Amino acid sequence: MKYLMWVGMNGLLFLQAQYILIPMDETQTQHLRAYGLVYGLLLRGVPVDWLLNYRGGSFAFLETGWARAELERREIHHQSLSMTEYGELLHNIARPEVNMDVVRLEKAPRVAVYAPKSAEPWDDAVQLVLLYAEIPYDVIYDDEILSGKLTEYDWLHLHHEDFTGQYGKFFTFRDKPWYKAMVKELTTIAARWGYTRVPDLKLAVVKKLREWVLNGGFLFAMCSATDTYDIALAAEGVDIVGEIYDGTPADPLSNTKLRYNNCIAFHNFTLRLNPYDYEFSDIDTGERRRHIREEQDYFTLREFSAKWDPIPSMLCQNHRSVIKGFYGQTTGYEMFLLQPHVVVMGECTALSEARYIHGVLGRGFWTFYGGHDPEDYQHFVEEPPTDVSKYPTSPGYRLILNNVLFPAAKRKKMKT
């Protein structure tokens, strides 16, 4: 137990230190900035308790001068608790009949975003929310991955990416400057590493990413970076890319040659070999869900046992259990194409569609989140980026930030 010491006229008097509680329920007005404050505390060596399922997944820590100033600057709702009050709170959370638990966050994870250096005609929700929350990160791409720099990081987000090497199947935009720049950047990187085809470059990157996760990395991906990751692994040694992208025709028997045992999340899927088709495979549910109107588009977070399933519990902490849906090039995942070990954390039961999934790979973990931007229902190419300051309490963005803090959790609490 820690104490603050004050020297008075009658000798030494000891005053109990105060705990700060950041409630993350509906009373909070700056959910996203709270994550940044927690990250800042971890950077400064201050441990933080994550109170799973208590008031939306609240945070608690010993008061510091830096935290007090930052709470005011960031306008984060908070309250002070004495050591006795906090002890009573922990006692109540520990009761076996209560679906709550405490996970200690100890060290700020080193964060990176996998994204090209050239400008793209779309935004990245993860980078936007990291900037708003004031969580520092580095941008790395193929050169850094292949040169081994990935080992410097604990957590990696895969930005909107096509790991099949088909340039996102955006051939209709081939005359746009951004498309030409993308092709030039990728072909240059491929040549630098001795590859004549971009698909071969991307396969090498995907295999490096898998090795990193196996050794303990935390991988997070959204939109097309999720399904094309597994597609690239399954198609190793098979030409699945149309002639308009690599100069050679795709193997018409590709779907009979896929090796699903290479994949980490999906199996038994069928590729869409038409090079002009915007979809990569039948993993994505995007086309068959077109009849759903925006106001009816929601997915539900599953409830997990905080004491026995702390990992999915952490990743699902939220003040809402029903989350607004949003589109991406890859929006949702067909349930019957998920491997048996995959944990579905968010789903649209009416469509038998998974939106938020998680799994273990070796010593590491991965999370796939369907869609492009939680606060932009149907983001189009060349549209301006989302102004995150308009959505400081976004439940959809909270799921991203749960994943950012996840590697900070004390490992001995990790049950799988």
SULFENZI-V909774 format. One line per field, one symbol per residue. ss: DSSP state (2 for helix, 1 for strand, 0 for the rest). Layout:
ss=???
This chain:
ss=00111111001111110011110000000022222222222220000111110000011111002222222220000011102222222222220000001111100000111100000000002222222220000111022222002222001111000000002220222000222222222222222200000222222222222222220001111102222222222200000000222200000002220002220001000010000000001001002220000222011110000000022222200000011100000000112221000011111122201111111110011111100000000000000000022220002222222222220010222000
